[in-house]
């Protein structure tokens, strides 16, 4: 371990303060140099990195201006800048002393630690705001950095603003300029607290370390940089569970890594602050900044490593951040009957055929008065033909998109409120049903099977028929019976064409809608479960025997990781999230016929402590029998991994009952909507489902990422490739019985994050080709496809040419036949003329 030794970190001997007035007196320059000489003579043979002064801004501004730091003087502004002047000259003298007398033999390097905040404009395009940010940086960092790392003089802004600012002579400028072998930089809470003392110029403080490193690079000609102090703080009551400090450390170090990797900034070292909890200046013992916890009340003052110490040790060992690949990439294919799908949300049915010329018997004249309109001719009726599926314009558009996707399955949702506007069978919209049947039948002609979702609610559109909504929606058990009738109608009308059904999409996310109280949330969920089970039972008893389909419900199934892996409370919180999010619906169906015991016990525990008045509904024995086993496969929608911590909460809300909070991990790639891209999370959730619910068939019914790019959605390509690779590992290595993968989604809406492979106006994105390749390869084959037909069964090249050129060959045949007929007629007429002539 190389020592980096600081000569002065605010520990001025009291005698020098009393006798000379501290750094206000220029005499301290020589005294400081004598002290430095002694240190070089005593320790210099073992020290290769020297720091003269730690953060002179805080010494001058808060020691002699605001009085926050020692010596606690509230002086005039002129005193503040004279102190800064003396600190700069003291540093320069020590640097020259070391350079001349000690560096030739000791081979060390020297600098001064300069601390700073970072400031960003309110409006990034506003020149005045940008100018104010520049002024703010010059008043703090530039005050000391420009003389030492720049031209030897203060920033022009400071000189113009303060006429009383001390002046350097030309000789002093040359003497001070370049008196640092590297740029030592401090970035942490001391540079941000208290913010009211910072010259913010009305702009915004930011913790973006990468940006301030870029500023240093541009201002001071790309110096070598040592991060000499960086870290954050926790409150005094926090012992070893300093998760906030871990995530701040992740943020800062990751920004340094980005600066070195992408901005070519020469950062050669990083120093975490600090080793031990201690006396934090004006904050005394009210905050802690150590990697090791110190119990100040104990006799021995034991040092106990915090989780941040363990995490920092891991970063040092890995020398950065490595993606947690579960295993190396796998070269293999999915089984030949694997379903490759694309997901769409609710299809809005056309209320009428949009090509009326086929079913309207009237005759029209167009534009007869120059008005550009059609005018009906009275008394004239034409023959019409029966309505056809091709009359629906939107179906053709969907078929075009699906054909480009090259999928085997298409998942979309029906609109319950359109099919049964009254919520019961008194009014059935046959035209809407015909539209959906047309979609399914036309898609089948492309050799694409449909997975049909009966009910697809969102927090923005509940999707219930109006009368059901008015009577309480899912808080009213009668809605479950209405859903049963609706499901039976769909099975009867469409079931001969559909082999895969989803009753309800993400019922475990309806807590976003029924959130007035936890009991509302749990009551709505209970009725949703009953509704699904009754629909499954109807299909099982009345339609399965001749339609041969399968029915399930699709659950939102994101994975949960402990935000701090070094604490059991976070691991318990992650498991609790899975129980409340997935087990809530999956346990009754795939396991016990009842809600998870963990869920009931935890809610009971909170009730006993008076923190919640929530209560889960109870299943009757008949309901348990109805619900248990009411699914033919497990369908999951998976998008990201959540990083969770335990945080006790008070109140009767579903979110509060879980006692968890989410953290954003800066080291994870994330999308514009802040979805973390964690591919191994999907493998973990698949393993968890198998372990918890047995060896059941699993369909991933939605998986995707929002990517704002229209012409180069490489984030989506990366996401698809990595997530499908982890699904493949789950299939081969973990033996999870995965039957299909459906990418989310086909088209995007204008107001939503860009999840679509096609824009709202049907323009395709490059990721379509990437997904096509995944499908055609059926995964990641090494060199051949196990699903290829044997050589003797492959089409010959001539047959392939014939099949590909059918239209051209047909046209050629027609042309040849016409020519042949024409020649025959000519020959026939010539012979007839000859006979007449004879």
CORRA-V518407 format. One record per helix or strand of 3 or more residues. SS is the DSSP state (~ for helix, > for strand). FROM is the first residue (numbers start at 1). TO is the last residue. If there is no record, write none. Layout:
ss=SS from=FROM to=TO
ss=SS from=FROM to=TO
This chain:
ss=> from=4 to=8
ss=~ from=14 to=20
ss=~ from=22 to=24
ss=~ from=28 to=46
ss=> from=49 to=54
ss=~ from=56 to=64
ss=~ from=77 to=101
ss=~ from=103 to=106
ss=> from=109 to=115
ss=~ from=127 to=149
ss=~ from=156 to=161
ss=~ from=170 to=176
ss=> from=183 to=188
ss=~ from=189 to=191
ss=~ from=195 to=197
ss=~ from=209 to=219
ss=> from=225 to=231
ss=~ from=243 to=262
ss=> from=267 to=272
ss=~ from=281 to=283
ss=> from=292 to=294
ss=> from=303 to=305
ss=~ from=307 to=318
ss=> from=339 to=346
ss=~ from=356 to=358
ss=> from=362 to=366
ss=> from=374 to=381
ss=~ from=389 to=391
ss=~ from=393 to=405
ss=> from=409 to=413
ss=~ from=416 to=419
ss=~ from=430 to=444
ss=> from=449 to=455
ss=~ from=466 to=470
ss=~ from=473 to=475
ss=~ from=478 to=494
ss=> from=500 to=505
ss=~ from=507 to=512
ss=~ from=518 to=542
ss=~ from=544 to=547
ss=> from=550 to=556
ss=> from=559 to=562
ss=~ from=568 to=590
ss=~ from=597 to=608
ss=~ from=621 to=627
ss=> from=634 to=637
ss=> from=641 to=646
ss=~ from=654 to=657
ss=> from=660 to=663
ss=~ from=680 to=693
ss=> from=698 to=703
ss=~ from=714 to=732
ss=> from=738 to=744
ss=~ from=767 to=777
ss=~ from=791 to=793
ss=~ from=797 to=804
ss=~ from=806 to=837
